Amino acid sequence: HNDENGYDRSNGRIFKISHGDPKFEKVDLEKLTDEELVKLLASNNNWQARHAQRRLHESSTEMTRSQSARGNFVDGDRLISDQMTAHYIASQLVELLKTAQDKATRLRALWTLHVVEDAHTPLKPFLNDADEHIRAWVIQFICEETSEQEVDGWPKVLDQLKRLAREDKSPVVRLYLASALQRLPLSDRWEILEALYAHSEDADDHNIPLMLWFAAEPLAASNPARALKMAEATKLPNLLNFTARRVAAIGTPEAMAEIVKILVAASRQSAAIPSGKNQPRSAEAQLRNTLEILNGLSTALKGQR
């Protein structure tokens, strides 16, 4: 400060603005038990709630490191105690997630539960939660594992993901599903993608169509015929164009044959459209699909002789 007697009032930053007579509350999170930290997640004081999350994560990490450091020289009683503590914290977080009325508190409980232990079993029931953001985050956490073998009961989880892709009315959930698909094996993506492709209401969404393409791109190389058929049926923008371009980029006679097949089929469907009041709309759709395919093909072949 320029004023040696105090502060330069013409320069500097405002540290804090308070209204009325604020009451100072001293909280030492290092001295709180895990149970008290879980309760603090519901605090209206965002700073306290966030640091309670941090302390619970650190506590869980310390137990994990302690078990790893002991290696083969495991103290059985200590190991059981650590496991019981982790499970108890998880049970408290699950209870908070079930009973809290405030969305922010429920999300804090969910985020903390994810880092406290491998908690996929208590998370899976929340795929049916009434809150779209809870459903979305559970999808992300379950699909973050590196392989399906790491998730208990994966076939049932996959069935739930397929159901959400078909039936969930929330674009938030569908966006998280589209993002999570990139982590799944190719064989598990088809039915979920087909269901998400059918949501024409997402045509104007800024993110969903492109996220779907990121998940579908490797499928176009593994099964061009099915990928083209799936893309032809959707009303979401650019997917047919991108799929045709990716299939053409394979460069094999078989891949080019699949593009020719779908172009011929589109031409025949256009010729078979009966005259009537719906004819212009149907013909326009067929023409749009044909142009999408040709544009994708043209882009893939650009520069080739």
Salt bridges, closest charged atoms under 4 A:
ASP28 OD2 - LYS31 NZ 3.91
GLU30 OE1 - ARG55 NE 3.65
GLU58 OE2 - ARG54 NH1 2.90
GLU58 OE1 - ARG55 NH1 2.76
ASP82 OD2 - ARG70 NH2 3.53
ASP82 OD1 - ARG78 NE 3.41
GLU117 OE1 - HIS87 ND1 3.17
ASP118 OD1 - HIS120 NE2 3.30
ASP129 OD1 - ARG106 NH2 2.66
ASP131 OD2 - LYS103 NZ 3.75
ASP131 OD1 - HIS133 ND1 3.64
GLU144 OE1 - HIS114 NE2 3.09
GLU145 OE2 - HIS120 NE2 2.87
ASP168 OD2 - ARG135 NE 2.87
GLU191 OE2 - LYS162 NZ 3.37
GLU194 OE2 - ARG226 NH2 3.30
GLU201 OE2 - ARG174 NH2 3.78
GLU201 OE2 - HIS199 ND1 2.86
ASP202 OD2 - ARG174 NE 2.68
GLU217 OE2 - ARG246 NE 2.54
GLU258 OE2 - LYS261 NZ 3.71
